[in-house]
Amino acid sequence: MLTVLHQPRAAYHLLRLSVAGMILLHGISKVLNGIGGIEARVVASGLPAPVAYLVYVGEVVAPLLVIANFWVQGAALVMAVNMVFAIALAHAGDVFALRRGAWAIELQALFLFGSAAIALLARPGSRG
């Protein structure tokens, strides 16, 4: 085995930057295009409409904190909770579905479990 490839801190930072970066791109899309569809799903589920605006926290603020390596554990947990809500509100019917030979919610699951892994790997305290 190549011991030079055993770089757990580098792997952690790669995970942190890639997952947060991809979630941030989804957040930027919502900033540019609005969250009308999300708001409709939130209201249809019985939650108050302003809850929809929390998507900006989960997909913009939290990823920026993770990328900045500040308050990583908390921000990664916020990203994970955001993905739980996204799956529940928009993809619940796909949890047990396969599409084109793959799990229908594999991207959402990657964001959820990647965010959870970041929270578990982050060093306690304000910086990752």
Rosetta blueprint (number, residue, H / E / L):
1 M L
2 L L
3 T H
4 V H
5 L H
6 H L
7 Q L
8 P H
9 R H
10 A H
11 A H
12 Y H
13 H H
14 L H
15 L H
16 R H
17 L H
18 S H
19 V H
20 A H
21 G H
22 M H
23 I H
24 L H
25 L H
26 H H
27 G H
28 I H
29 S H
30 K H
31 V H
32 L H
33 N H
34 G L
35 I L
36 G H
37 G H
38 I H
39 E H
40 A H
41 R H
42 V H
43 V H
44 A H
45 S L
46 G L
47 L L
48 P L
49 A H
50 P H
51 V H
52 A H
53 Y H
54 L H
55 V H
56 Y H
57 V H
58 G H
59 E H
60 V H
61 V H
62 A H
63 P H
64 L H
65 L H
66 V H
67 I H
68 A L
69 N L
70 F E
71 W L
72 V H
73 Q H
74 G H
75 A H
76 A H
77 L H
78 V H
79 M H
80 A H
81 V H
82 N H
83 M H
84 V H
85 F H
86 A H
87 I H
88 A H
89 L H
90 A H
91 H L
92 A H
93 G H
94 D H
95 V L
96 F L
97 A L
98 L E
99 R E
100 R L
101 G L
102 A E
103 W E
104 A L
105 I L
106 E H
107 L H
108 Q H
109 A H
110 L H
111 F H
112 L H
113 F H
114 G H
115 S H
116 A H
117 A H
118 I H
119 A H
120 L H
121 L H
122 A L
123 R L
124 P L
125 G L
126 S L
127 R E
128 G L
